[in-house]
Amino acid sequence: MGHHGPVPPSEPYYRRDLALVHHRGFGFHAEACAPGMLRLLEPVLERRGLVVEVGCGSGLLTALLVEAGHEVIATDASPAMVALAAEGVPGAREVRRLTLPDDPLPPADAVVGVGHVLNYLPDAAAVDRALAAIATALRPGGMVALDLCDLEYGRARRDAPPQGRAGEDWAVVTRFELPAPEVFVRHMATFLRNVDGSWRRDDERHDNVLVDTTAVAGRLSSVGVEAEVRDGFGDEVLPVGLRVVVGRRR
């Protein structure tokens, strides 16, 4: 059922099994971030603006945005995630595949994301290009709100032991690696129960580029967005090293 053997280059992250595991067992991050995100987006809702979500995953935050009354175009680079979001959030204006930094974003009154989507890009230069693409997509007065893993994220987990999470029909074991200060690697083994009661396994390796988030505001300012780096979207407590960037286009 899951992919085995060589990974298709077009689908390096969040193939079918890991997408399902993430959907079933990792909604807590979107739920924690949603109240603060919704408060930030109140001016966008008042003027009936368009929200473009990057890295929507299976639509966990998307559903809360739509429920609050937002018009949302939800995007993700993973076809498996896009399929889950399209099925789970029929109220979204559109759910589409989009891979930063090269795929163009639609003009938006807000670009948002949780789950450190930009850290999945190959290097800091690609992150810079993605930030520029987001800034270009924002209409005048439009806002950006997303989370990013700082270099501290890797330092705090350098010697962390493997971690596991499990539900009734799924499990995942994650091992961490920090081959360089700006490279954080997760090795994940996922286990899903088949309809006949047997279990299947799939493995993914996720390479994340960590960035110096203190420099992000300056990069955004150079492309017309006044931004600041915060500890959260609102009152939520984020994992060590995860920062939030909030900005507005001039």
C-alpha positions in Angstrom: 0.0 0.0 0.0 2.8 2.5 0.9 5.7 3.4 -1.2 8.8 1.2 -0.9 12.2 1.3 -2.6 13.5 4.5 -4.2 11.6 7.6 -3.4 10.1 9.4 -6.5 11.9 12.8 -6.7 8.6 14.6 -7.0 7.4 13.3 -3.7 10.3 13.4 -1.2 8.3 14.4 1.8 5.0 13.3 3.3 4.1 10.3 1.1 0.7 8.6 1.7 1.5 6.8 5.0 3.3 9.6 6.8 0.6 12.0 5.6 -2.1 9.8 7.2 -0.1 9.5 10.5 0.5 13.2 10.6 -3.2 13.8 10.0 -4.3 11.4 12.7 -1.8 12.1 15.4 -0.3 15.6 15.0 -3.2 18.1 14.9 -2.1 19.6 18.2 0.2 22.1 16.6 -2.4 23.6 14.3 -5.0 23.6 17.1 -2.5 25.5 19.4 -1.6 28.1 16.8 -5.2 28.7 15.5 -6.5 31.1 18.2 -3.5 33.5 17.8 -3.6 33.1 14.0 -7.3 33.9 13.9 -6.8 37.0 16.0 -4.1 38.2 13.6 -6.3 37.6 10.7 -9.4 39.5 12.0 -8.7 42.6 9.8 -8.5 40.3 6.7 -11.8 38.7 7.7 -13.5 42.0 8.1 -12.6 43.1 4.6 -13.4 39.6 3.2 -9.8 39.2 2.0 -8.3 36.1 0.5 -6.0 33.9 2.7 -3.4 31.7 1.0 -2.1 28.9 3.2 1.3 27.4 2.4 2.1 24.0 3.7 -1.5 23.3 4.5 -0.8 19.6 5.1 -4.0 17.6 5.5 -6.0 20.8 6.2 -6.0 20.9 10.0 -5.5 24.7 10.1 -7.4 25.1 6.9 -10.6 23.7 8.4 -10.4 26.2 11.4 -9.8 29.1 9.0 -12.8 28.2 6.9 -14.9 27.6 10.0 -14.1 31.1 11.1 -15.4 32.5 7.8 -12.2 33.0 5.8 -11.9 32.5 2.1 -8.9 30.2 1.8 -6.7 28.8 -1.0 -4.8 25.9 0.7 -1.6 24.7 -0.9 1.0 22.1 -0.2 3.9 20.4 -2.0 2.8 16.9 -1.1 0.2 15.3 -3.4 -0.8 13.0 -0.5 -1.4 16.0 1.8 -3.3 17.9 -0.9 -5.6 14.9 -1.4 -6.4 14.7 2.3 -7.0 18.4 2.6 -9.3 18.5 -0.5 -11.3 15.6 1.0 -11.4 17.0 4.5 -12.0 20.7 3.9 -14.6 21.0 1.1 -15.4 24.6 2.2 -12.0 25.9 1.0 -12.1 28.0 -2.1 -9.4 25.8 -3.6 -6.9 23.1 -2.6 -3.9 22.8 -4.9 -0.3 21.6 -5.1 2.2 24.3 -4.9 6.0 24.0 -4.3 7.9 27.0 -3.1 10.0 29.0 -4.0 9.4 28.6 -7.7 5.6 28.0 -8.1 3.8 31.4 -8.2 1.5 32.2 -5.3 -1.9 33.8 -6.1 -2.4 37.4 -5.1 -3.4 37.4 -1.4 -4.5 39.5 1.5 -2.7 37.1 3.8 -0.2 34.3 3.4 -0.1 32.0 6.4 1.5 28.7 7.4 2.2 26.5 10.4 4.5 23.5 10.5 7.7 25.4 9.4 7.0 24.8 5.7 9.9 27.0 4.5 12.4 24.9 6.5 11.8 22.1 4.0 13.5 24.0 1.3 17.0 23.0 0.3 19.0 25.9 1.6 18.9 29.4 3.1 19.0 31.0 -0.4 15.8 29.1 -1.3 14.2 30.3 1.9 15.1 33.9 0.9 13.5 33.3 -2.5 10.3 31.9 -0.9 10.1 34.9 1.4 10.4 37.2 -1.6 7.7 35.2 -3.5 5.4 35.6 -0.5 6.0 39.3 -0.3 5.3 39.7 -4.0 2.0 37.8 -3.7 0.8 40.1 -0.9 -1.6 42.9 -1.9 -0.9 46.3 -0.4 -1.6 46.1 3.3 -1.5 42.3 3.1 0.0 40.3 5.9 2.2 37.2 6.4 2.2 35.0 9.4 4.2 31.8 9.5 6.5 29.8 11.7 10.2 29.0 11.1 12.8 26.8 12.7 15.7 28.8 14.0 19.3 27.5 14.4 18.4 27.0 18.0 16.0 24.3 17.0 18.8 22.1 16.0 21.0 23.0 19.0 18.3 22.1 21.4 17.8 18.6 19.9 21.4 17.7 19.1 21.5 14.8 21.6 17.8 14.1 21.8 16.9 10.4 21.9 14.5 8.9 19.4 10.9 9.7 20.0 7.7 7.7 19.4 4.0 8.4 19.1 1.2 5.9 18.5 -2.6 5.6 18.1 -4.9 2.7 17.7 -4.0 2.1 14.1 -0.8 4.0 13.6 2.7 4.6 15.1 5.8 6.6 14.2 9.3 6.5 15.5 11.6 9.5 14.8 15.4 9.7 15.1 17.1 13.1 14.9 20.4 14.0 13.3 22.3 17.3 13.1 25.0 16.9 10.5 25.6 20.7 10.4 24.4 23.6 12.5 22.0 24.6 9.7 20.8 21.1 8.8 18.3 19.2 10.9 17.4 15.7 9.8 14.5 13.5 10.9 14.5 9.8 10.1 10.9 8.5 10.5 9.5 5.0 10.4 5.8 4.9 10.1 3.5 1.9 10.9 -0.1 1.7 9.7 -2.6 -1.0 10.3 -4.1 -2.6 7.1 -7.7 -3.5 6.8 -6.8 -7.2 7.4 -5.2 -6.3 10.7 -1.6 -6.6 9.5 0.8 -3.7 9.7 2.8 -2.0 7.0 5.9 0.1 7.4 7.3 3.0 5.4 10.4 5.2 6.0 11.0 8.8 5.2 14.0 11.1 5.8 13.2 14.8 6.1 16.1 17.3 5.7 15.3 20.7 7.1 17.4 23.8 6.6 17.6 25.9 9.8 17.8 29.7 9.5 18.9 32.6 11.6 15.5 34.1 12.2 16.9 37.4 13.5 17.8 38.2 9.8 14.3 37.4 8.4 12.8 40.8 9.2 15.6 42.5 7.3 15.1 40.3 4.3 11.4 40.9 4.2 11.9 44.7 4.6 14.1 44.6 1.4 11.1 43.3 -0.5 8.5 45.7 1.0 7.2 43.9 4.0 7.7 45.3 7.5 8.0 42.2 9.8 8.9 41.1 13.3 9.9 37.8 14.8 7.8 36.6 17.7 7.6 33.7 20.2 4.1 32.8 18.9 1.1 33.7 16.9 -0.7 34.4 20.2 -0.4 32.9 23.7 0.5 29.4 22.6 3.8 27.9 23.8 5.8 26.7 20.8 8.7 24.1 20.8 12.1 25.5 21.6 13.7 27.1 18.5 10.4 27.5 16.6 9.7 31.2 15.9 6.9 33.1 14.3 7.3 35.8 11.6 4.5 38.3 11.3 4.6 41.1 8.8 2.6 43.5 6.6 3.2 44.8 3.1 3.7 48.5 2.8 
